[in-house]
Structure formats: C-alpha cells, structure tokens
Amino acid sequence: MPSYLDHQFNLGVASETDMLRRVIVHTPGEEMERVDPAQRLNLLFDDILYLDHAQREHLVMCAVFEKIVGQPDAVLEISDLLHETLLEEEARFDLVEQLIRIVHIANLQAFERDLKSLSPDDLHRFVLTGESPLALNAMPLPNLLFTRDLAAVVNDHVVISYPATAARARESLVIGLILRHHPAFAAHRDKLIELPPGVTFEGGDLLVASEHVVLIGLSERTSFGGVLAVAQQLFDRTPVEHVVLVDVPKRRSYMHLDTVFTFAGRDTCVVFPPLFLYDDPGNVVHFRPGDAPGRFVSEVRPRLKGMLEDLLGHSFTFVPCGGEDRLSQEREQWTDGANFFAIAPDVVIGYERNAGTFAEMQQHGYRVVQATNFLLEHANQPYEPGEKLAIKLGGTELSRGRGGPRCMTMPITRTAEKG
C-alpha cells in the first residue's frame, strides 16, 4: 500500500476536459463479495460482480490514467486514504460518532465505546464490508466503486455529497472524514462545502464546463433543493457565475446527468439523443446570482447545446450515444455509452461494448484503440497528447454495476496544460 501521509495534494478542477493530474478511485475489493443476491437491489446493484475480473478491468483503467498523466501518485485509492486517516484517534472517534447517527442498526449507540476501541484495520473493514469482531454487522459498501458520487471538486472547493439513498450514506462520511483529517488535505479544510439537511446531491450530477460555468442535473438522486444549495454555495465561495440546471427523467437508467451527457473535449460532448438532440424537452434552467444573498436570476432555456454555446462563446458538437439507431441508443445508454471520462482534452475512455458510440467517435475524428493495446503502444515511452483518442475499456464485469468510467473516477486536480 502506498503512503500518502507525507504528501500535500492540490485541489483544482476548472474543466471536465483539462489534463488530469490526480484522481481518486476505488478498485473493488472484499465488499463486493459481501453483496447478498437477495439484497442487491437494496444496495443499488442489478447484478453481482465476479470480483477477480472486475479488479483486473479496473486496474487496466487505472494503468491508462497513470500512463497518460505520467506522474507519481496520479491515482489515489480511497481505501488507502481512509486507512491512513483512521490511524488518527480523533478521526476514528469522529467516524464512529457519525456512523451512529446514520447507520440503521438497532442500538448501534450501545456499541460506541467498542467501536471506538477497534483498531484502524478493524474499523476500516467494518466501514467497507460491514463486518466487525463485535456482535454486529452492517451492509457492505459496493457502491464505493463509483467515487464520482462522493463529492465534486469545483475550482479549488469540494462539494460533499448528500446521498439520496441509505445504501450510500456511509460513502459521504468516508470522503468527508478523509478531507477533514488526512494530512495530505490539511491545506484545504476551509474549502469544503457541506449541504444542509433535507436536500440530496450526488457528484455524478455535477459537470464543470469552465471556471465560471457548472451544470447540475435535477435527477433521481439530486433534488431541486440540492441544486439550489450547491448553486448558492458556488456563487458565494468560488468563481462560478452560471449554474445550468438540467432536468433529467427520474429513472434508474438516467440516475445522474453524467449517464446521459459527458464532455469529451473543449467543443465535443457525448449525449443520449432523445434528451438532447431530437425533441425540444425544455429541460434547462440558467441560474445567476441575484441582487441579494439567497436570490437567483433564472431563465428557462429550450436546449442545452444553445445554452452552452452562449455561455462559453463557441460552438459544440453533440455526438450521439449509440449512433443514429434509436434502439442502439437505448441499449448503449443502458450500458453507460454516454458516460465517457476525459483524461486529457479529446482523450476519453469508455466501455468497449458500446460499439455504436465508438463508431460515432471515429466518425468525429477520434482514433479508437483498445485500452490494453494503448498500454502496449506506450509501454516503453511516455505518452504525449496531441491526437483525438477514444479508448475502449473491457468492462464486462464493471458494467454490471451500472456505472461507467466517469462514475468510477473523482478528479481532484486538472491543469490546462500537461507539465
């Protein structure tokens, strides 16, 4: 396990497509094997994963990140960060007290002293897998795989999620604990944005279009109150001047905005056509700060494409997920065809099973390459950005979890240029 204790990590994301410098991930572990098929829907999983294959696929993805970024500590494992955080007694006590407030286990408060007496290893295992040496067990955290939803870095601030489901509540505790207690984030304690009780927000619904423009999905997982609370905090504390609300149908397959819309480059987005290319859904609201605290100026807009072009000052190409065939669009959106993750400008990674989407990317000037072949191409040389590249990740097992590469990544630092 690498040590991050002597590091100081910067925070800074001013665009979805700037060069990636550092990203938080979670390679699936023992918690996946604790998913009971009878409880999988309560844990938000449609299927159970074959852990060995899922780990291999995830490690290939991380190897691609490391090759393209080309610097040590580009990929941070949240499990390792949590373990190091729990070496501090104050952090362990903080975690236990928060767990007692949110974990629905009868009389958990009666175990407070015992939980606080657990070793860092045992407490770490309890949080991730639900197992402990005590006479109690909790649900595992298989959704920790999708680190995107835990928080969102906007410029130099972090919006901590407030999940819509009990199955994911502990994940916000994990990221919040790390940001408040791990020494590598000590310089950023005053940059944390925590939302008021009663709203919901998950990071998959927030996309950073530029330093001044942020998109937030009003979705199955993020409430209207959550959108407004995030917008207000961003207006008050960051350079953000425009928040664009995108109303997403409240369906399992569209759980976050990034399941139907992602940025690939400065002027290219991959989109689910029925929501953004065909009918006029009238699902976009533009918010700006008002003339007093807590007040917004709002404007309903018919199309996201026109809204982005007006705010960012240049044209956009919307690449259709699944191509032009309606059934292919539905099938590939279901398997995260629109959920690309940009590692660098116009260098993206997605699941190879979405053949129609990759064919469209090729038609729009992207060279398409398998992740393993990309790693072989650059095995003995550093990667130098310069071409439009769409990388195909195997993902046969990972895709069963209903989340793509963007879902599995939480960037904390990007820069406009590599170096």
C-alpha positions, 0 to 999 in steps of 0.5 A, spaced: 500 500 500 502 506 498 503 512 503 500 518 502 501 521 509 507 525 507 504 528 501 500 535 500 495 534 494 492 540 490 485 541 489 483 544 482 478 542 477 476 548 472 474 543 466 471 536 465 476 536 459 483 539 462 489 534 463 488 530 469 493 530 474 490 526 480 484 522 481 481 518 486 478 511 485 476 505 488 478 498 485 473 493 488 475 489 493 472 484 499 465 488 499 463 486 493 463 479 495 459 481 501 453 483 496 447 478 498 443 476 491 437 477 495 439 484 497 442 487 491 437 491 489 437 494 496 444 496 495 443 499 488 446 493 484 442 489 478 447 484 478 453 481 482 460 482 480 465 476 479 470 480 483 477 477 480 475 480 473 472 486 475 479 488 479 483 486 473 478 491 468 479 496 473 486 496 474 487 496 466 483 503 467 487 505 472 494 503 468 491 508 462 490 514 467 497 513 470 500 512 463 497 518 460 498 523 466 505 520 467 506 522 474 507 519 481 501 518 485 496 520 479 491 515 482 489 515 489 485 509 492 480 511 497 481 505 501 488 507 502 486 514 504 481 512 509 486 507 512 491 512 513 486 517 516 483 512 521 490 511 524 488 518 527 484 517 534 480 523 533 478 521 526 476 514 528 472 517 534 469 522 529 467 516 524 464 512 529 460 518 532 457 519 525 456 512 523 451 512 529 447 517 527 446 514 520 447 507 520 440 503 521 442 498 526 438 497 532 442 500 538 448 501 534 449 507 540 450 501 545 456 499 541 460 506 541 465 505 546 467 498 542 467 501 536 471 506 538 476 501 541 477 497 534 483 498 531 484 502 524 484 495 520 478 493 524 474 499 523 476 500 516 473 493 514 467 494 518 466 501 514 467 497 507 464 490 508 460 491 514 463 486 518 466 487 525 469 482 531 463 485 535 456 482 535 454 486 529 454 487 522 452 492 517 451 492 509 457 492 505 459 498 501 459 496 493 457 502 491 464 505 493 466 503 486 463 509 483 467 515 487 464 520 482 458 520 487 462 522 493 463 529 492 465 534 486 471 538 486 469 545 483 475 550 482 479 549 488 472 547 493 469 540 494 462 539 494 460 533 499 455 529 497 448 528 500 446 521 498 439 520 496 439 513 498 441 509 505 445 504 501 450 510 500 450 514 506 456 511 509 460 513 502 459 521 504 462 520 511 468 516 508 470 522 503 468 527 508 472 524 514 478 523 509 478 531 507 477 533 514 483 529 517 488 526 512 494 530 512 495 530 505 488 535 505 490 539 511 491 545 506 484 545 504 479 544 510 476 551 509 474 549 502 469 544 503 462 545 502 457 541 506 449 541 504 444 542 509 439 537 511 433 535 507 436 536 500 440 530 496 446 531 491 450 526 488 457 528 484 455 524 478 450 530 477 455 535 477 459 537 470 464 543 470 464 546 463 469 552 465 471 556 471 465 560 471 460 555 468 457 548 472 451 544 470 447 540 475 442 535 473 435 535 477 435 527 477 433 521 481 438 522 486 439 530 486 433 534 488 431 541 486 433 543 493 440 540 492 441 544 486 439 550 489 444 549 495 450 547 491 448 553 486 448 558 492 454 555 495 458 556 488 456 563 487 458 565 494 465 561 495 468 560 488 468 563 481 462 560 478 457 565 475 452 560 471 449 554 474 445 550 468 440 546 471 438 540 467 432 536 468 433 529 467 427 523 467 427 520 474 429 513 472 434 508 474 437 508 467 438 516 467 440 516 475 445 522 474 446 527 468 453 524 467 449 517 464 446 521 459 451 527 457 459 527 458 464 532 455 469 529 451 473 535 449 473 543 449 467 543 443 465 535 443 460 532 448 457 525 448 449 525 449 443 520 449 439 523 443 432 523 445 434 528 451 438 532 447 438 532 440 431 530 437 425 533 441 425 540 444 424 537 452 425 544 455 429 541 460 434 547 462 434 552 467 440 558 467 441 560 474 445 567 476 446 570 482 441 575 484 441 582 487 441 579 494 444 573 498 439 567 497 436 570 490 437 567 483 436 570 476 433 564 472 431 563 465 428 557 462 432 555 456 429 550 450 436 546 449 442 545 452 447 545 446 444 553 445 445 554 452 452 552 452 454 555 446 452 562 449 455 561 455 462 559 453 462 563 446 463 557 441 460 552 438 459 544 440 458 538 437 453 533 440 455 526 438 450 521 439 450 515 444 449 509 440 449 512 433 443 514 429 439 507 431 434 509 436 434 502 439 442 502 439 441 508 443 437 505 448 441 499 449 448 503 449 445 508 454 443 502 458 450 500 458 453 507 460 455 509 452 454 516 454 458 516 460 465 517 457 471 520 462 476 525 459 483 524 461 486 529 457 482 534 452 479 529 446 482 523 450 476 519 453 475 512 455 469 508 455 466 501 455 468 497 449 461 494 448 458 500 446 460 499 439 455 504 436 458 510 440 465 508 438 463 508 431 460 515 432 467 517 435 471 515 429 466 518 425 468 525 429 475 524 428 477 520 434 482 514 433 479 508 437 484 503 440 483 498 445 485 500 452 490 494 453 493 495 446 494 503 448 498 500 454 502 496 449 503 502 444 506 506 450 509 501 454 516 503 453 515 511 452 511 516 455 505 518 452 504 525 449 497 528 447 496 531 441 491 526 437 483 525 438 483 518 442 477 514 444 479 508 448 475 502 449 475 499 456 473 491 457 468 492 462 464 486 462 464 485 469 464 493 471 458 494 467 454 490 471 454 495 476 451 500 472 456 505 472 461 507 467 468 510 467 466 517 469 462 514 475 468 510 477 473 516 477 473 523 482 478 528 479 481 532 484 486 536 480 486 538 472 491 543 469 490 546 462 496 544 460 500 537 461 507 539 465 
